[in-house]
Amino acid sequence: MKTVIVPAQITTVEDKIAGNLNLTQMLLLLTPVFSGSAIYIVLPPSLEYALYKLICILVIAAVSCGCAIRFKEKMIVQWIGILLRYGNRPRYYLYNKNDLANRKEAESMYKKAVQLQPQKHTVKETVRQLSFTERIKKDLPGHNQKANVSFKPARKGGMYVYVSEIK
């Protein structure tokens, strides 16, 4: 009696159409037939033999048949897609998380900028740097100043903002 093993992960099983070929491989193998017919009909001299038409059809057939070959359970066209995505990925990741915010360097730069400004009035102004939470409360339009804002870092550089009203 013949037994067949049913895979537990059914989404990874490929549908076989003809023998050991799946739909993508069949389409790749049929590409030279349709493109060759189009080349034979469209390019001049129309519906007649020409050497350059034969060369174009053979090149298309070689490329599409080469892409249909399997290597390590993946088709060559899939490997090409992987390599293209790898080649086009960004090489440098720039994160702007206000690196100088709430640091001593930023405070000293701010104090130097305040000291360099000429004072026109004799009235002494007190300069107080706002904390990060106070700046956020000030910047939010229509935000209740009595609300409590807290921040929690999330995965992949995200941030959770919790706003709770104080009664």
Stockholm file with secondary structure:
# STOCKHOLM 1.0

chainA/1-167         MKTVIVPAQITTVEDKIAGNLNLTQMLLLLTPVFSGSAIYIVLPPSLEYALYKLICILVIAAVSCGCAIRFKEKMIVQWIGILLRYGNRPRYYLYNKNDLANRKEAESMYKKAVQLQPQKHTVKETVRQLSFTERIKKDLPGHNQKANVSFKPARKGGMYVYVSEIK
#=GR chainA/1-167 SS CCCCCCCSCGGGCCCCSBTTBCHHHHHHHHHHHHHHHHHHHHSSSTTSCCHHHHHHHHHHHHHHHHHTCEETTEEHHHHHHHHHHHHHSCSCCCCCSCTTTTSHHHHHHHHHHHHHSCCCSSSCCCCCCCCHHHHHHHHSTTCCTTEEEEEEECGGGCEEEEEEECC
#=GC SS_cons         CCCCCCCSCGGGCCCCSBTTBCHHHHHHHHHHHHHHHHHHHHSSSTTSCCHHHHHHHHHHHHHHHHHTCEETTEEHHHHHHHHHHHHHSCSCCCCCSCTTTTSHHHHHHHHHHHHHSCCCSSSCCCCCCCCHHHHHHHHSTTCCTTEEEEEEECGGGCEEEEEEECC
//
